[in-house]
Amino acid sequence: MENQTTTENRKHKDSLFVDYFSKDRDWQQHFLSLYNALHGTNLQVKTTKLERVNLEQVLYMDYYNDIAVMVNDQFILMIEHQSTINPNMPLRLLEYISRIYGNMVDSKAKFSDKLIPLAKPEFFVFYTDNQELPPESYLYLSDAFWSKKISDETTPPGVLGAGAVSQRLNRDSLKSLNISRFSG
């Protein structure tokens, strides 16, 4: 019974947080007060474009986020409220932002030769647990990687031109693939 009460209490706190900052009648004012506190700015509702881009529980039964708002078409601020510390939040946030981008971008455009401009994501997690935490701390997705040989959290995937691919693959591997020459 105690576990059920704890779960209900967590959901209630989460619901209040989400409603206040993203669903309440005055959500834009509440959200901007939080945004301004996080960024040291003074944006105003009248001059700031805010668009909710949350994943709705109806579409993604297991994947829905607390708050996701696009600010001035420039970036998406994602805020999660947690009752307990969860070291897997970077993975969850990656899943959320991937689905949000998927909703925003035409699926055929992803295969185009033109770069799709995306709003930059920013992630914040607020914990209300009684566990002692520093005022500001960071969780990294790379903390979960089995291989710890990663030098930079933001290292992009490598892109190699046809000539570089040919040089990196030896002739035997090219022959086994029935490829004699890459052309660009």
N, CA, C and O of each residue as an XYZ file, in Angstrom:
736
protein
N       0.816     -1.195      0.000
C       0.000      0.000      0.000
C       0.861      1.261      0.000
O       0.531      2.247     -0.658
N       1.973      1.220      0.747
C       2.857      2.375      0.822
C       3.459      2.678     -0.543
O       3.586      3.845     -0.912
N       3.836      1.634     -1.310
C       4.411      1.817     -2.637
C       3.409      2.476     -3.580
O       3.791      3.329     -4.381
N       2.130      2.095     -3.499
C       1.100      2.696     -4.338
C       0.930      4.173     -3.986
O       0.783      5.007     -4.879
N       0.949      4.500     -2.705
C       0.820      5.889     -2.271
C       1.992      6.717     -2.776
O       1.809      7.850     -3.221
N       3.202      6.154     -2.709
C       4.394      6.845     -3.205
C       4.270      7.119     -4.693
O       4.575      8.221     -5.148
N       3.822      6.120     -5.464
C       3.647      6.287     -6.914
C       2.604      7.348     -7.213
O       2.807      8.191     -8.087
N       1.485      7.314     -6.492
C       0.434      8.311     -6.697
C       0.947      9.705     -6.357
O       0.639     10.661     -7.069
N       1.720      9.839     -5.292
C       2.267     11.126     -4.890
C       3.219     11.657     -5.959
O       3.195     12.848     -6.268
N       4.061     10.784     -6.531
C       4.985     11.186     -7.596
C       4.215     11.697     -8.806
O       4.552     12.735     -9.374
N       3.176     10.957     -9.198
C       2.375     11.354    -10.359
C       1.684     12.687    -10.104
O       1.574     13.517    -11.007
N       1.221     12.892     -8.879
C       0.557     14.148     -8.531
C       1.526     15.323     -8.632
O       1.197     16.353     -9.221
N       2.728     15.169     -8.053
C       3.741     16.231     -8.133
C       4.120     16.514     -9.585
O       4.239     17.670     -9.991
N       4.308     15.445    -10.362
C       4.666     15.589    -11.766
C       3.561     16.301    -12.524
O       3.833     17.186    -13.336
N       2.329     15.925    -12.268
C       1.195     16.533    -12.952
C       1.089     18.019    -12.631
O       0.827     18.827    -13.522
N       1.288     18.381    -11.386
C       1.252     19.804    -11.019
C       2.342     20.583    -11.744
O       2.093     21.670    -12.265
N       3.532     20.033    -11.775
C       4.666     20.668    -12.443
C       4.361     20.871    -13.932
O       4.524     21.971    -14.461
N       3.920     19.809    -14.593
C       3.628     19.860    -16.027
C       2.487     20.833    -16.307
O       2.578     21.655    -17.219
N       1.424     20.742    -15.530
C       0.282     21.632    -15.748
C       0.681     23.096    -15.586
O       0.305     23.936    -16.403
N       1.429     23.399    -14.551
C       1.798     24.785    -14.268
C       2.668     25.389    -15.375
O       2.462     26.534    -15.774
N       3.632     24.622    -15.863
C       4.576     25.168    -16.841
C       4.219     24.906    -18.301
O       4.877     25.443    -19.192
N       3.188     24.092    -18.571
C       2.902     23.859    -19.989
C       1.428     23.679    -20.345
O       1.103     23.584    -21.528
N       0.531     23.629    -19.371
C      -0.874     23.423    -19.724
C      -1.823     24.435    -19.088
O      -2.938     24.627    -19.573
N      -1.403     25.063    -18.040
C      -2.205     26.041    -17.331
C      -2.609     27.182    -18.278
O      -1.960     27.410    -19.299
N      -3.667     27.879    -17.934
C      -4.131     29.016    -18.744
C      -3.001     30.031    -18.959
O      -2.884     30.602    -20.044
N      -2.192     30.252    -17.963
C      -1.077     31.202    -18.048
C       0.265     30.494    -18.229
O       1.294     30.995    -17.776
N       0.263     29.339    -18.883
C       1.472     28.532    -19.002
C       2.622     29.301    -19.625
O       3.769     29.126    -19.213
N       2.344     30.153    -20.613
C       3.424     30.873    -21.285
C       4.178     31.776    -20.312
O       5.408     31.838    -20.340
N       3.442     32.470    -19.457
C       4.075     33.333    -18.461
C       4.879     32.505    -17.470
O       6.008     32.858    -17.131
N       4.301     31.412    -17.011
C       5.004     30.534    -16.064
C       6.256     29.943    -16.706
O       7.329     29.925    -16.104
N       6.101     29.462    -17.933
C       7.243     28.867    -18.629
C       8.353     29.898    -18.823
O       9.521     29.608    -18.565
N       7.993     31.097    -19.275
C       9.023     32.124    -19.497
C       9.702     32.546    -18.203
O      10.887     32.880    -18.220
N       8.994     32.542    -17.092
C       9.661     32.876    -15.822
C      10.710     31.814    -15.491
O      11.790     32.134    -14.996
N      10.386     30.560    -15.766
C      11.363     29.481    -15.567
C      12.502     29.600    -16.568
O      13.669     29.489    -16.193
N      12.178     29.824    -17.829
C      13.191     29.984    -18.874
C      14.144     31.126    -18.511
O      15.363     30.963    -18.570
N      13.594     32.268    -18.141
C      14.420     33.425    -17.801
C      15.324     33.135    -16.600
O      16.473     33.576    -16.570
N      14.817     32.405    -15.621
C      15.636     32.047    -14.454
C      16.783     31.130    -14.862
O      17.891     31.255    -14.339
N      16.530     30.211    -15.789
C      17.572     29.276    -16.233
C      18.627     29.951    -17.112
O      19.792     29.556    -17.098
N      18.221     30.961    -17.871
C      19.118     31.563    -18.860
C      19.587     32.977    -18.512
O      20.402     33.548    -19.236
N      19.090     33.544    -17.429
C      19.482     34.905    -17.065
C      19.000     35.935    -18.074
O      19.673     36.936    -18.317
N      17.839     35.690    -18.659
C      17.272     36.598    -19.660
C      15.995     37.218    -19.111
O      15.587     36.944    -17.983
N      15.379     38.050    -19.925
C      14.133     38.699    -19.529
C      13.140     38.688    -20.692
O      12.580     39.726    -21.046
N      12.926     37.519    -21.278
C      11.983     37.418    -22.387
C      10.567     37.672    -21.892
O      10.222     37.345    -20.757
N       9.756     38.259    -22.762
C       8.371     38.581    -22.431
C       7.428     37.799    -23.333
O       7.774     37.498    -24.475
N       6.255     37.470    -22.843
C       5.275     36.695    -23.598
C       4.899     37.401    -24.903
O       4.765     36.750    -25.939
N       4.730     38.707    -24.863
C       4.289     39.455    -26.049
C       5.284     39.413    -27.196
O       4.897     39.531    -28.359
N       6.560     39.247    -26.883
C       7.586     39.304    -27.930
C       8.307     37.971    -28.145
O       9.308     37.915    -28.861
N       7.805     36.904    -27.530
C       8.461     35.606    -27.623
C       7.490     34.584    -28.209
O       6.363     34.430    -27.737
N       7.953     33.893    -29.245
C       7.136     32.841    -29.839
C       7.402     31.543    -29.087
O       8.538     31.075    -29.015
N       6.345     30.973    -28.532
C       6.434     29.715    -27.797
C       5.495     28.701    -28.432
O       4.322     28.984    -28.673
N       6.029     27.515    -28.697
C       5.213     26.460    -29.279
C       5.464     25.168    -28.510
O       6.599     24.699    -28.423
N       4.409     24.602    -27.960
C       4.543     23.316    -27.265
C       4.778     22.222    -28.294
O       4.052     22.120    -29.282
N       5.789     21.412    -28.059
C       6.119     20.313    -28.972
C       6.218     18.990    -28.208
O       6.960     18.091    -28.604
N       5.476     18.883    -27.128
C       5.493     17.663    -26.311
C       5.060     16.448    -27.100
O       4.299     16.541    -28.063
N       5.562     15.309    -26.669
C       5.037     14.036    -27.146
C       3.769     13.772    -26.354
O       3.781     13.807    -25.124
N       2.704     13.513    -27.037
C       1.445     13.266    -26.348
C       1.334     11.797    -25.979
O       1.723     10.920    -26.751
N       0.810     11.541    -24.815
C       0.682     10.172    -24.327
C      -0.228      9.352    -25.233
O      -0.114      8.127    -25.268
N      -1.113      9.991    -25.954
C      -2.015      9.277    -26.853
C      -1.226      8.598    -27.975
O      -1.497      7.448    -28.320
N      -0.248      9.315    -28.543
C       0.543      8.772    -29.647
C       1.625      7.810    -29.173
O       1.857      6.773    -29.794
N       2.274      8.153    -28.088
C       3.403      7.363    -27.592
C       3.094      6.933    -26.158
O       3.485      7.605    -25.204
N       2.395      5.819    -26.017
C       1.926      5.399    -24.703
C       3.060      5.276    -23.680
O       2.894      5.671    -22.526
N       4.183      4.743    -24.084
C       5.294      4.572    -23.156
C       6.278      5.734    -23.187
O       7.118      5.857    -22.295
N       6.185      6.580    -24.193
C       7.145      7.665    -24.350
C       6.417      8.996    -24.378
O       5.918      9.419    -25.421
N       6.360      9.632    -23.272
C       5.858     10.995    -23.263
C       6.716     11.786    -22.298
O       7.143     11.292    -21.255
N       6.950     13.005    -22.673
C       7.844     13.833    -21.871
C       7.023     14.855    -21.096
O       5.843     15.066    -21.377
N       7.658     15.482    -20.123
C       6.946     16.444    -19.292
C       6.704     17.757    -20.038
O       5.558     18.135    -20.280
N       7.772     18.440    -20.396
C       7.632     19.757    -21.025
C       8.631     19.868    -22.164
O       9.819     19.598    -21.987
N       8.147     20.264    -23.324
C       9.010     20.548    -24.476
C       8.404     21.739    -25.195
O       7.285     21.673    -25.702
N       9.153     22.820    -25.231
C       8.666     24.056    -25.836
C       9.725     24.596    -26.773
O      10.890     24.734    -26.400
N       9.307     24.903    -28.003
C      10.209     25.557    -28.942
C      10.116     27.063    -28.673
O       9.029     27.638    -28.615
N      11.279     27.674    -28.514
C      11.360     29.097    -28.182
C      11.906     29.857    -29.391
O      13.029     29.618    -29.835
N      11.102     30.763    -29.910
C      11.483     31.626    -31.043
C      12.026     30.837    -32.232
O      12.934     31.300    -32.922
N      11.476     29.654    -32.474
C      11.889     28.803    -33.595
C      13.388     28.497    -33.597
O      13.929     28.092    -34.626
N      14.062     28.683    -32.469
C      15.511     28.496    -32.424
C      15.927     27.232    -31.706
O      16.838     26.537    -32.155
N      15.283     26.925    -30.610
C      15.660     25.715    -29.898
C      14.496     25.178    -29.091
O      13.513     25.873    -28.835
N      14.632     23.942    -28.706
C      13.614     23.262    -27.926
C      14.140     23.088    -26.509
O      15.182     22.471    -26.290
N      13.416     23.631    -25.571
C      13.775     23.477    -24.172
C      12.951     22.315    -23.623
O      11.722     22.373    -23.582
N      13.642     21.266    -23.205
C      12.970     20.098    -22.633
C      13.249     20.070    -21.140
O      14.396     20.145    -20.700
N      12.174     19.961    -20.376
C      12.290     19.952    -18.921
C      11.570     18.724    -18.393
O      10.421     18.461    -18.748
N      12.250     17.985    -17.554
C      11.663     16.816    -16.926
C      11.661     17.010    -15.418
O      12.590     17.585    -14.850
N      10.625     16.532    -14.791
C      10.496     16.570    -13.338
C      10.583     15.145    -12.829
O       9.841     14.276    -13.286
N      11.483     14.896    -11.887
C      11.675     13.557    -11.342
C      11.622     13.612     -9.819
O      12.147     14.537     -9.199
N      10.986     12.613     -9.234
C      10.948     12.516     -7.775
C      12.209     11.872     -7.230
O      12.616     12.144     -6.101
N      12.831     11.011     -8.039
C      14.057     10.346     -7.605
C      15.111     10.488     -8.703
O      14.791     10.725     -9.868
N      16.340     10.340     -8.316
C      17.446     10.460     -9.261
C      17.407      9.288    -10.235
O      17.259      8.136     -9.828
N      17.540      9.587    -11.506
C      17.514      8.562    -12.544
C      18.720      8.774    -13.448
O      18.739      9.725    -14.228
N      19.736      7.904    -13.361
C      20.939      8.071    -14.180
C      20.683      7.812    -15.667
O      21.561      8.063    -16.493
N      19.498      7.315    -16.018
C      19.170      7.038    -17.417
C      18.439      8.191    -18.105
O      17.933      8.023    -19.215
N      18.379      9.334    -17.474
C      17.692     10.476    -18.086
C      18.301     10.885    -19.424
O      17.541     11.250    -20.322
N      19.625     10.851    -19.619
C      20.144     11.203    -20.945
C      19.592     10.293    -22.047
O      19.288     10.768    -23.141
N      19.460      9.016    -21.776
C      18.905      8.093    -22.764
C      17.438      8.413    -23.023
O      17.005      8.444    -24.175
N      16.674      8.650    -21.967
C      15.266      8.994    -22.141
C      15.108     10.290    -22.928
O      14.249     10.383    -23.804
N      15.924     11.282    -22.624
C      15.843     12.561    -23.337
C      16.219     12.401    -24.807
O      15.636     13.054    -25.672
N      17.192     11.534    -25.092
C      17.545     11.249    -26.479
C      16.345     10.654    -27.218
O      16.049     11.039    -28.348
N      15.665      9.716    -26.571
C      14.470      9.123    -27.179
C      13.392     10.178    -27.421
O      12.772     10.206    -28.484
N      13.174     11.033    -26.444
C      12.144     12.061    -26.579
C      12.461     13.027    -27.719
O      11.608     13.302    -28.563
N      13.684     13.537    -27.738
C      14.013     14.537    -28.770
C      14.004     13.894    -30.155
O      13.644     14.549    -31.133
N      14.391     12.636    -30.252
C      14.341     11.944    -31.544
C      12.907     11.870    -32.059
O      12.655     12.106    -33.241
N      11.985     11.550    -31.188
C      10.580     11.473    -31.595
C      10.013     12.859    -31.913
O       9.217     13.010    -32.840
N      10.416     13.851    -31.156
C       9.947     15.218    -31.441
C      10.444     15.662    -32.810
O       9.670     16.183    -33.612
N      11.738     15.458    -33.083
C      12.258     15.795    -34.412
C      11.530     14.998    -35.495
O      11.220     15.532    -36.560
N      11.260     13.739    -35.224
C      10.535     12.910    -36.182
C       9.160     13.467    -36.502
O       8.692     13.364    -37.636
N       8.511     14.056    -35.508
C       7.202     14.681    -35.725
C       7.315     15.993    -36.491
O       6.373     16.387    -37.179
N       8.442     16.669    -36.383
C       8.605     17.986    -36.986
C       9.102     17.928    -38.434
O       8.885     18.862    -39.205
N       9.762     16.839    -38.796
C      10.435     16.752    -40.091
C       9.704     15.766    -40.996
O       9.316     14.679    -40.567
N       9.525     16.154    -42.235
C       8.936     15.260    -43.223
C       9.852     14.045    -43.380
O      11.061     14.189    -43.558
N       9.271     12.863    -43.315
C      10.095     11.646    -43.339
C      10.910     11.512    -44.618
O      12.010     10.959    -44.581
N      10.409     11.997    -45.739
C      11.160     11.908    -46.996
C      12.338     12.881    -47.005
O      13.356     12.620    -47.645
N      12.203     13.991    -46.302
C      13.268     15.000    -46.286
C      14.552     14.452    -45.663
O      15.642     14.928    -45.984
N      14.441     13.476    -44.792
C      15.621     12.907    -44.140
C      16.553     12.220    -45.133
O      17.730     12.005    -44.842
N      16.023     11.878    -46.304
C      16.833     11.205    -47.316
C      17.265     12.156    -48.426
O      17.833     11.727    -49.430
N      17.000     13.428    -48.247
C      17.368     14.451    -49.218
C      18.858     14.766    -49.107
O      19.496     14.450    -48.103
N      19.398     15.387    -50.139
C      20.800     15.812    -50.078
C      20.938     17.202    -49.467
O      22.030     17.770    -49.454
N      19.843     17.749    -48.966
C      19.856     19.071    -48.317
C      19.765     18.891    -46.799
O      18.974     18.097    -46.292
N      20.595     19.648    -46.102
C      20.608     19.600    -44.649
C      19.290     20.142    -44.097
O      18.819     21.193    -44.530
N      18.708     19.441    -43.162
C      17.471     19.878    -42.522
C      17.854     20.696    -41.289
O      18.489     20.170    -40.375
N      17.478     21.965    -41.253
C      17.791     22.759    -40.054
C      16.908     22.305    -38.883
O      15.697     22.147    -39.036
N      17.514     22.102    -37.744
C      16.797     21.649    -36.559
C      16.964     22.648    -35.427
O      17.997     23.306    -35.303
N      15.938     22.746    -34.611
C      16.037     23.560    -33.406
C      16.982     22.846    -32.439
O      16.904     21.629    -32.273
N      17.859     23.597    -31.813
C      18.827     23.027    -30.872
C      18.111     22.636    -29.578
O      17.354     23.433    -29.024
N      18.347     21.416    -29.095
C      17.699     21.030    -27.830
C      18.518     21.458    -26.616
O      19.748     21.481    -26.651
N      17.820     21.788    -25.563
C      18.423     22.016    -24.253
C      17.639     21.176    -23.268
O      16.411     21.120    -23.334
N      18.331     20.528    -22.365
C      17.687     19.597    -21.452
C      17.930     20.009    -20.001
O      19.049     20.340    -19.607
N      16.853     19.979    -19.219
C      16.944     20.235    -17.784
C      16.104     19.188    -17.066
O      15.003     18.852    -17.500
N      16.639     18.682    -15.965
C      15.890     17.744    -15.134
C      15.862     18.327    -13.733
O      16.902     18.662    -13.165
N      14.660     18.445    -13.182
C      14.492     18.939    -11.819
C      14.129     17.769    -10.917
O      13.169     17.044    -11.176
N      14.903     17.596     -9.862
C      14.668     16.525     -8.910
C      14.087     17.099     -7.621
O      14.536     18.134     -7.129
N      13.088     16.414     -7.088
C      12.511     16.822     -5.808
C      12.757     15.769     -4.738
O      12.065     15.742     -3.720
N      13.731     14.910     -4.961
C      14.099     13.868     -4.012
C      14.806     14.503     -2.816
O      15.385     15.583     -2.926
N      14.752     13.830     -1.695
C      15.446     14.328     -0.501
C      16.931     14.008     -0.522
O      17.673     14.469      0.346
N      17.377     13.227     -1.499
C      18.788     12.873     -1.595
C      19.612     14.133     -1.858
O      19.226     14.993     -2.650
N      20.727     14.218     -1.192
C      21.608     15.392     -1.313
C      22.266     15.427     -2.684
O      22.909     14.463     -3.098
N      22.102     16.529     -3.377
C      22.709     16.737     -4.691
C      23.393     18.091     -4.717
O      22.983     19.010     -4.008
N      24.430     18.220     -5.526
C      24.984     19.561     -5.711
C      23.926     20.426     -6.396
O      23.042     19.890     -7.064
N      23.997     21.744     -6.248
C      22.989     22.613     -6.861
C      22.889     22.413     -8.372
O      21.809     22.547     -8.947
N      23.993     22.099     -9.003
C      24.001     21.875    -10.446
C      24.919     20.705    -10.735
O      26.080     20.704    -10.326
N      24.406     19.717    -11.435
C      25.233     18.576    -11.823
C      24.817     18.145    -13.217
O      23.783     18.578    -13.726
N      25.620     17.295    -13.830
C      25.393     16.911    -15.209
C      25.389     15.395    -15.347
O      26.167     14.688    -14.707
N      24.496     14.922    -16.196
C      24.462     13.520    -16.587
C      24.796     13.476    -18.070
O      24.302     14.294    -18.846
N      25.631     12.525    -18.463
C      26.024     12.403    -19.858
C      25.610     11.045    -20.400
O      25.716     10.032    -19.709
N      25.147     11.032    -21.618
C      24.800      9.780    -22.270
C      26.020      8.862    -22.335
O      25.898      7.647    -22.182
N      27.178      9.443    -22.559
C      28.397      8.632    -22.679
C      28.754      7.918    -21.376
O      29.550      6.980    -21.401
N      28.192      8.332    -20.242
C      28.434      7.607    -18.988
C      27.916      6.175    -19.063
O      28.403      5.300    -18.348
N      26.930      5.935    -19.927
C      26.335      4.602    -20.053
C      27.049      3.720    -21.076
O      26.767      2.524    -21.156
N      27.956      4.282    -21.848
C      28.616      3.499    -22.894
C      29.564      2.473    -22.284
O      30.290      2.769    -21.335
N      29.547      1.274    -22.837
C      30.446      0.235    -22.367
C      31.886      0.629    -22.605
O      32.740      0.459    -21.735
N      32.152      1.155    -23.781
C      33.498      1.580    -24.116
C      33.695      3.001    -23.617
O      32.910      3.892    -23.942
N      34.710      3.210    -22.851
C      34.976      4.543    -22.299
C      36.055      5.277    -23.088
O      36.686      6.197    -22.567
N      36.271      4.874    -24.353
C      37.308      5.494    -25.176
C      36.773      6.685    -25.952
O      37.283      7.005    -27.026
N      35.775      7.329    -25.432
C      35.169      8.465    -26.119
C      35.818      9.732    -25.590
O      35.858      9.971    -24.383
N      36.325     10.537    -26.511
C      37.055     11.721    -26.091
C      36.173     12.949    -25.975
O      36.509     13.884    -25.248
N      35.054     12.963    -26.680
C      34.242     14.165    -26.692
C      32.772     13.781    -26.788
O      32.376     13.039    -27.687
N      31.977     14.279    -25.876
C      30.548     13.977    -25.854
C      29.862     14.359    -27.159
O      28.884     13.719    -27.545
N      30.346     15.375    -27.839
C      29.656     15.864    -29.026
C      30.334     15.459    -30.327
O      30.100     16.083    -31.362
N      31.168     14.429    -30.291
C      31.833     13.988    -31.508
C      30.794     13.541    -32.525
O      30.016     12.627    -32.251
N      30.771     14.173    -33.702
C      29.782     13.794    -34.709
C      30.181     12.496    -35.397
O      31.339     12.080    -35.337
N      29.216     11.860    -36.050
C      29.582     10.661    -36.805
C      30.552     11.031    -37.914
O      30.459     12.114    -38.491
N      31.481     10.134    -38.211
C      32.456     10.402    -39.266
C      31.798     10.354    -40.635
O      30.945      9.507    -40.899
N      32.194     11.250    -41.479
C      31.713     11.267    -42.856
C      32.945     11.184    -43.745
O      33.839     12.027    -43.673
N      32.978     10.170    -44.571
C      34.126      9.962    -45.444
C      33.691     10.056    -46.889
O      32.678      9.478    -47.283
N      34.458     10.784    -47.674
C      34.207     10.836    -49.102
C      34.647      9.536    -49.758
O      35.306      8.706    -49.132
N      34.281      9.368    -51.008
C      34.579      8.121    -51.714
C      36.078      7.817    -51.717
O      36.468      6.667    -51.517
N      36.912      8.810    -51.936
C      38.357      8.591    -51.956
C      38.870      8.116    -50.613
O      39.709      7.217    -50.553
N      38.385      8.698    -49.547
C      38.812      8.299    -48.209
C      38.351      6.892    -47.891
O      39.070      6.137    -47.235
N      37.163      6.528    -48.346
C      36.665      5.174    -48.115
C      37.568      4.176    -48.819
O      37.946      3.154    -48.245
N      37.912      4.477    -50.068
C      38.783      3.579    -50.824
C      40.125      3.402    -50.136
O      40.659      2.293    -50.100
N      40.677      4.476    -49.589
C      41.965      4.395    -48.933
C      41.893      3.616    -47.625
O      42.844      2.921    -47.266
N      40.793      3.724    -46.920
C      40.678      3.063    -45.627
C      40.399      1.562    -45.751
O      40.803      0.781    -44.890
N      39.730      1.175    -46.791
C      39.443     -0.245    -46.983
C      40.573     -0.855    -47.797
O      41.018     -0.264    -48.781
N      41.031     -2.005    -47.405
C      42.092     -2.612    -48.197
C      41.494     -3.320    -49.412
O      40.291     -3.571    -49.473
N      42.343     -3.632    -50.359
C      41.869     -4.220    -51.625
C      41.121     -5.524    -51.418
O      40.137     -5.791    -52.109
N      41.579     -6.348    -50.468
C      40.923     -7.638    -50.245
C      39.466     -7.448    -49.819
O      38.580     -8.171    -50.273
N      39.229     -6.464    -48.938
C      37.845     -6.261    -48.501
C      37.008     -5.704    -49.643
O      35.822     -6.014    -49.747
N      37.610     -4.883    -50.503
C      36.881     -4.367    -51.658
C      36.533     -5.495    -52.623
O      35.427     -5.541    -53.162
N      37.508     -6.428    -52.844
C      37.253     -7.557    -53.739
C      36.146     -8.447    -53.183
O      35.299     -8.934    -53.933
N      36.155     -8.658    -51.869
C      35.132     -9.533    -51.299
C      33.744     -8.912    -51.417
O      32.740     -9.624    -51.403
N      33.687     -7.618    -51.530
C      32.397     -6.952    -51.723
C      32.082     -6.751    -53.207
O      31.058     -6.160    -53.550
N      32.954     -7.240    -54.082
C      32.808     -7.025    -55.527
C      32.771     -5.536    -55.878
O      32.012     -5.103    -56.745
N      33.590     -4.784    -55.201
C      33.689     -3.350    -55.483
C      35.138     -3.078    -55.874
O      36.063     -3.375    -55.118
N      35.318     -2.529    -57.024
C      36.678     -2.242    -57.422
C      36.994     -0.756    -57.279
O      38.158     -0.384    -57.128
N      35.984      0.087    -57.324
C      36.248      1.518    -57.235
C      35.000      2.237    -56.745
O      33.890      1.964    -57.202
N      35.198      3.156    -55.813
C      34.104      4.028    -55.394
C      34.190      5.280    -56.228
O      35.276      5.820    -56.435
N      33.069      5.741    -56.705
C      33.099      7.022    -57.418
C      32.209      8.006    -56.721
O      31.168      7.644    -56.173
N      32.622      9.267    -56.741
C      31.887     10.269    -55.983
C      31.019     11.146    -56.796
O      30.352     12.029    -56.254
